[in-house]
Amino acid sequence: MTEASHPRSDGTAPHERRTPERGDAPPRTRPAPCGTRAAYQRHLRRGEPVDAACRAANTYEAGRYRRTGSTRARPPRPPD
């Protein structure tokens, strides 16, 4: 069986998959704004200098993770 005719595990053949040149690729999301941990990581990935707002956001989130052991916000407590 050739590579071009071999289906993937999800059952789609190569000609059935989305491609950017076909014009039906998913829309790109906007990058996270500066002052967030995601923006800090983006700066590092791209080799850009990290600004103070992104560095502060990363420091805060890293500290929260060390204190709580979780990256998720705590759910609100039910009323007594």
PLY file of the C-alpha trace (Angstrom):
ply
format ascii 1.0
element vertex 80
property float x
property float y
property float z
element edge 79
property int vertex1
property int vertex2
end_header
0.00 0.00 0.00
1.41 3.41 -0.87
1.73 6.32 1.53
-0.78 8.41 -0.46
-3.51 5.79 -0.27
-2.94 4.66 3.32
-5.68 5.99 5.64
-4.89 7.31 9.10
-6.21 5.65 12.24
-9.22 7.98 12.19
-10.21 6.62 8.78
-9.52 9.73 6.72
-7.54 9.52 3.51
-4.96 12.21 2.68
-7.24 13.94 0.19
-9.99 14.22 2.84
-7.85 16.07 5.41
-7.87 19.82 5.90
-5.06 21.74 4.31
-4.31 25.48 4.34
-4.20 25.62 0.55
-7.78 24.31 0.37
-8.91 27.30 2.40
-10.71 25.40 5.14
-8.03 25.42 7.82
-9.18 26.37 11.31
-8.85 30.07 12.14
-5.78 31.07 14.14
-6.31 32.31 17.65
-4.88 35.60 18.83
-1.71 35.36 20.93
-2.03 35.96 24.63
-1.49 39.61 25.62
1.62 40.65 27.49
1.30 40.34 31.25
0.33 36.65 31.16
2.29 33.44 31.67
1.44 32.36 28.11
3.00 35.55 26.76
6.10 34.94 28.90
6.45 31.47 27.39
5.91 32.88 23.89
8.75 35.38 24.43
11.06 32.54 25.47
10.04 30.34 22.51
10.70 33.13 20.02
13.94 34.24 21.68
12.51 37.69 22.40
13.38 39.80 25.44
10.88 39.29 28.26
9.13 42.45 29.44
8.47 43.25 33.11
4.72 42.52 32.96
5.26 39.03 31.54
8.07 38.30 34.00
5.83 39.36 36.92
2.95 37.20 35.65
5.24 34.18 35.35
6.65 34.77 38.84
3.14 35.00 40.30
1.89 31.86 38.54
5.01 29.86 39.46
4.60 30.89 43.11
0.92 29.96 43.08
1.78 26.56 41.66
4.43 26.00 44.36
2.00 27.07 47.10
-1.07 25.15 45.92
0.30 22.37 43.73
-2.19 23.27 41.01
-2.36 25.54 37.99
-6.13 25.84 38.24
-8.00 28.48 40.16
-9.77 27.29 43.26
-13.55 26.91 42.78
-15.71 29.22 44.91
-16.91 27.81 48.22
-20.64 27.15 48.51
-22.51 29.49 50.88
-22.94 28.24 54.45
0 1
1 2
2 3
3 4
4 5
5 6
6 7
7 8
8 9
9 10
10 11
11 12
12 13
13 14
14 15
15 16
16 17
17 18
18 19
19 20
20 21
21 22
22 23
23 24
24 25
25 26
26 27
27 28
28 29
29 30
30 31
31 32
32 33
33 34
34 35
35 36
36 37
37 38
38 39
39 40
40 41
41 42
42 43
43 44
44 45
45 46
46 47
47 48
48 49
49 50
50 51
51 52
52 53
53 54
54 55
55 56
56 57
57 58
58 59
59 60
60 61
61 62
62 63
63 64
64 65
65 66
66 67
67 68
68 69
69 70
70 71
71 72
72 73
73 74
74 75
75 76
76 77
77 78
78 79
